[in-house]
Amino acid sequence: MDQEDPETPETALARLDAIRAKRGYLLPHHGLMAISAPDMLTAYDAAYTALTLTPRRLTAHDKEFVWLAILIATDEALATHHIAKFRDADGTDEEVEGAVRIAALGYGARAFDFVGDHWQDHLPGFDARRLRQEARQASLAGLQLPDRLVLMAEAATAACLARWRDLAWTIEDAYGASVNELDLAEALSLTMFPGSVPRFVDACGVWREVILAGKVNASPLFKSWAELTGQGGYDEASGKGGDAT
């Protein structure tokens, strides 16, 4: 099997200088890839550039707000450059507090699961979804945050924490608040690196299921995506189960 030519210190450092010039910083994995898998570093940098450095739909302010909630939800302490980028985009300390509260709600949502899973027979009137919506409103009371921004950050946080039922509810709420589908898709895509690609895959599956269940009024574009068969991975393709829709 052909292998990549071994890197020299000079060529590896040159690659890292280019990364630093583009981003303004370096992280440890950049260096390891530069010396061990330079082709992978090139592909990784291209993917990261398309994901978050190249402007898409969200403004810099809105994108960085979502990033802050994601980083809190994933315990990613090293990526403080997103704080600087948020402030450069006119983000306020009050809004940072809002991102913290949204992530905290994601963490605390386990309490709703506990009661629903174990005490529902004793509390037949318990409505986890209603209480979660009320908790969101109470937590963010007094902060001037638009619903679309809150719901995009909440959806991304739920994906990072693998809170799939909460994500489904948030997606439904986002449609109810007329959040643009493409804006929501961009917000969710930001979870791919800090939250992991597998969780992003699962989050897309949750969204698809919400559409297929008729719980939202999806656009023709998104409905066509949801209705496309063969998206169940290897198990479906091999006839071993998986998505049969």
VOROBA-876245 format. One record per residue (C-alpha): residue number from 1; x, y, z. Coordinates in pm, whole numbers. Example, Ala and Ser with C-alpha at 12.3 -4.5 7.8 and 13.67 -1.06 7.14 Angstrom:
BEGIN
<rec 1,<1230,-450,780>>,
<rec 2,<1367,-106,714>>,
This chain:
BEGIN
<rec 1,<0,0,0>>,
<rec 2,<135,340,-95>>,
<rec 3,<195,572,193>>,
<rec 4,<223,946,208>>,
<rec 5,<576,1081,183>>,
<rec 6,<713,1148,530>>,
<rec 7,<693,1507,641>>,
<rec 8,<1000,1705,736>>,
<rec 9,<987,1956,1022>>,
<rec 10,<1011,2236,765>>,
<rec 11,<717,2122,552>>,
<rec 12,<502,2045,857>>,
<rec 13,<568,2388,1004>>,
<rec 14,<487,2551,671>>,
<rec 15,<149,2378,669>>,
<rec 16,<82,2494,1024>>,
<rec 17,<184,2850,942>>,
<rec 18,<-79,2851,666>>,
<rec 19,<-346,2726,910>>,
<rec 20,<-247,2986,1168>>,
<rec 21,<-259,3263,908>>,
<rec 22,<-611,3163,805>>,
<rec 23,<-760,3114,1152>>,
<rec 24,<-540,3322,1379>>,
<rec 25,<-470,3027,1610>>,
<rec 26,<-366,2662,1619>>,
<rec 27,<-499,2361,1811>>,
<rec 28,<-301,2046,1902>>,
<rec 29,<-470,1823,1643>>,
<rec 30,<-355,2053,1364>>,
<rec 31,<7,1978,1448>>,
<rec 32,<-42,1604,1479>>,
<rec 33,<-215,1585,1142>>,
<rec 34,<53,1803,985>>,
<rec 35,<327,1556,1081>>,
<rec 36,<133,1231,1046>>,
<rec 37,<-141,1281,786>>,
<rec 38,<-92,1600,584>>,
<rec 39,<-351,1505,322>>,
<rec 40,<-606,1458,600>>,
<rec 41,<-514,1799,742>>,
<rec 42,<-579,1955,401>>,
<rec 43,<-918,1783,372>>,
<rec 44,<-1006,1866,732>>,
<rec 45,<-920,2232,685>>,
<rec 46,<-1132,2246,370>>,
<rec 47,<-1428,2093,556>>,
<rec 48,<-1387,2327,853>>,
<rec 49,<-1354,2627,624>>,
<rec 50,<-1678,2537,444>>,
<rec 51,<-1855,2460,772>>,
<rec 52,<-1780,2770,973>>,
<rec 53,<-1536,3015,811>>,
<rec 54,<-1718,3060,481>>,
<rec 55,<-2033,3273,522>>,
<rec 56,<-2351,3083,447>>,
<rec 57,<-2693,3200,563>>,
<rec 58,<-2649,3298,926>>,
<rec 59,<-2497,3630,1020>>,
<rec 60,<-2168,3618,1208>>,
<rec 61,<-2355,3722,1523>>,
<rec 62,<-2618,3449,1501>>,
<rec 63,<-2368,3179,1403>>,
<rec 64,<-2137,3261,1691>>,
<rec 65,<-2426,3268,1936>>,
<rec 66,<-2513,2913,1836>>,
<rec 67,<-2146,2819,1860>>,
<rec 68,<-2133,2939,2221>>,
<rec 69,<-2427,2719,2321>>,
<rec 70,<-2267,2423,2141>>,
<rec 71,<-1931,2471,2313>>,
<rec 72,<-2093,2487,2657>>,
<rec 73,<-2298,2175,2584>>,
<rec 74,<-1987,1984,2472>>,
<rec 75,<-1755,2107,2752>>,
<rec 76,<-1524,2253,2486>>,
<rec 77,<-1316,2497,2690>>,
<rec 78,<-1034,2547,2439>>,
<rec 79,<-1234,2717,2163>>,
<rec 80,<-1239,3060,2326>>,
<rec 81,<-1182,3222,1987>>,
<rec 82,<-1560,3192,1941>>,
<rec 83,<-1610,3433,2233>>,
<rec 84,<-1388,3684,2058>>,
<rec 85,<-1568,3627,1727>>,
<rec 86,<-1904,3677,1896>>,
<rec 87,<-1793,4003,2051>>,
<rec 88,<-1648,4116,1717>>,
<rec 89,<-1996,4055,1573>>,
<rec 90,<-2148,4291,1833>>,
<rec 91,<-2250,4012,2069>>,
<rec 92,<-2327,4128,2421>>,
<rec 93,<-2258,3985,2766>>,
<rec 94,<-2633,3954,2812>>,
<rec 95,<-2654,3737,2503>>,
<rec 96,<-2366,3520,2628>>,
<rec 97,<-2572,3471,2942>>,
<rec 98,<-2861,3363,2720>>,
<rec 99,<-2644,3099,2549>>,
<rec 100,<-2542,2971,2892>>,
<rec 101,<-2906,2946,3001>>,
<rec 102,<-3004,2759,2684>>,
<rec 103,<-2726,2504,2737>>,
<rec 104,<-2820,2472,3104>>,
<rec 105,<-3178,2393,3006>>,
<rec 106,<-3046,2118,2780>>,
<rec 107,<-2850,1967,3067>>,
<rec 108,<-3140,1996,3310>>,
<rec 109,<-3398,1840,3079>>,
<rec 110,<-3309,1499,3223>>,
<rec 111,<-3537,1584,3514>>,
<rec 112,<-3837,1590,3282>>,
<rec 113,<-3738,1248,3150>>,
<rec 114,<-3707,1106,3499>>,
<rec 115,<-4055,1208,3604>>,
<rec 116,<-4208,1100,3275>>,
<rec 117,<-4030,764,3279>>,
<rec 118,<-4079,673,3645>>,
<rec 119,<-4357,880,3801>>,
<rec 120,<-4607,927,3517>>,
<rec 121,<-4853,676,3670>>,
<rec 122,<-4852,876,3992>>,
<rec 123,<-4872,1209,3809>>,
<rec 124,<-5101,1152,3511>>,
<rec 125,<-5121,1524,3440>>,
<rec 126,<-4746,1565,3407>>,
<rec 127,<-4663,1719,3068>>,
<rec 128,<-4289,1724,3005>>,
<rec 129,<-4314,1922,2684>>,
<rec 130,<-4524,2198,2837>>,
<rec 131,<-4294,2225,3137>>,
<rec 132,<-3991,2239,2912>>,
<rec 133,<-4140,2524,2710>>,
<rec 134,<-4227,2708,3031>>,
<rec 135,<-3877,2650,3165>>,
<rec 136,<-3733,2802,2846>>,
<rec 137,<-3952,3109,2882>>,
<rec 138,<-3874,3150,3252>>,
<rec 139,<-3500,3098,3203>>,
<rec 140,<-3477,3360,2928>>,
<rec 141,<-3718,3612,3081>>,
<rec 142,<-3576,3960,3067>>,
<rec 143,<-3329,3884,2789>>,
<rec 144,<-3393,4035,2448>>,
<rec 145,<-3335,3725,2238>>,
<rec 146,<-3539,3654,1925>>,
<rec 147,<-3722,3322,1922>>,
<rec 148,<-3545,3203,1607>>,
<rec 149,<-3204,3247,1769>>,
<rec 150,<-3311,3071,2088>>,
<rec 151,<-3461,2778,1901>>,
<rec 152,<-3162,2733,1671>>,
<rec 153,<-2925,2727,1968>>,
<rec 154,<-3158,2498,2160>>,
<rec 155,<-3176,2253,1870>>,
<rec 156,<-2797,2246,1836>>,
<rec 157,<-2758,2193,2210>>,
<rec 158,<-3007,1907,2210>>,
<rec 159,<-2815,1740,1926>>,
<rec 160,<-2484,1769,2112>>,
<rec 161,<-2638,1618,2425>>,
<rec 162,<-2820,1344,2231>>,
<rec 163,<-3153,1475,2362>>,
<rec 164,<-3351,1337,2070>>,
<rec 165,<-3703,1386,2205>>,
<rec 166,<-3615,1741,2303>>,
<rec 167,<-3469,1801,1958>>,
<rec 168,<-3790,1681,1793>>,
<rec 169,<-3994,1915,2010>>,
<rec 170,<-3760,2206,1939>>,
<rec 171,<-3780,2144,1565>>,
<rec 172,<-4160,2151,1590>>,
<rec 173,<-4140,2474,1791>>,
<rec 174,<-3903,2621,1532>>,
<rec 175,<-4152,2556,1253>>,
<rec 176,<-4423,2708,1472>>,
<rec 177,<-4208,3019,1511>>,
<rec 178,<-4142,3033,1132>>,
<rec 179,<-3769,2972,1166>>,
<rec 180,<-3624,2934,818>>,
<rec 181,<-3542,2569,751>>,
<rec 182,<-3208,2649,590>>,
<rec 183,<-3109,2866,887>>,
<rec 184,<-3195,2580,1123>>,
<rec 185,<-3001,2337,905>>,
<rec 186,<-2691,2557,924>>,
<rec 187,<-2722,2585,1302>>,
<rec 188,<-2745,2207,1337>>,
<rec 189,<-2451,2151,1103>>,
<rec 190,<-2223,2343,1339>>,
<rec 191,<-2247,2051,1581>>,
<rec 192,<-2053,1821,1345>>,
<rec 193,<-1706,1882,1488>>,
<rec 194,<-1759,1955,1860>>,
<rec 195,<-2068,1737,1897>>,
<rec 196,<-1952,1459,1660>>,
<rec 197,<-2061,1357,1313>>,
<rec 198,<-2259,1054,1443>>,
<rec 199,<-2477,1280,1656>>,
<rec 200,<-2527,1514,1362>>,
<rec 201,<-2635,1211,1158>>,
<rec 202,<-2884,1116,1430>>,
<rec 203,<-3009,1475,1453>>,
<rec 204,<-3081,1477,1079>>,
<rec 205,<-3270,1151,1126>>,
<rec 206,<-3482,1304,1401>>,
<rec 207,<-3569,1600,1177>>,
<rec 208,<-3658,1366,895>>,
<rec 209,<-3886,1162,1123>>,
<rec 210,<-4063,1478,1239>>,
<rec 211,<-4136,1567,877>>,
<rec 212,<-4248,1215,784>>,
<rec 213,<-4480,1205,1085>>,
<rec 214,<-4655,1517,955>>,
<rec 215,<-4577,1715,1270>>,
<rec 216,<-4448,2016,1076>>,
<rec 217,<-4538,2190,754>>,
<rec 218,<-4212,2128,572>>,
<rec 219,<-4124,2303,250>>,
<rec 220,<-4126,2100,-74>>,
<rec 221,<-3746,2091,-66>>,
<rec 222,<-3726,1948,284>>,
<rec 223,<-4023,1719,229>>,
<rec 224,<-3852,1570,-76>>,
<rec 225,<-3544,1500,137>>,
<rec 226,<-3751,1337,410>>,
<rec 227,<-3943,1118,167>>,
<rec 228,<-3633,990,-11>>,
<rec 229,<-3590,621,68>>,
<rec 230,<-3261,444,126>>,
<rec 231,<-3130,672,401>>,
<rec 232,<-3103,400,665>>,
<rec 233,<-2738,319,613>>,
<rec 234,<-2585,-26,578>>,
<rec 235,<-2858,-214,768>>,
<rec 236,<-3125,-96,529>>,
<rec 237,<-2910,-147,221>>,
<rec 238,<-2819,-501,327>>,
<rec 239,<-3172,-594,428>>,
<rec 240,<-3076,-631,795>>,
<rec 241,<-3320,-373,925>>,
<rec 242,<-3284,-1,962>>,
<rec 243,<-3494,260,787>>,
<rec 244,<-3771,94,590>>,
<rec 245,<-3946,413,478>>,
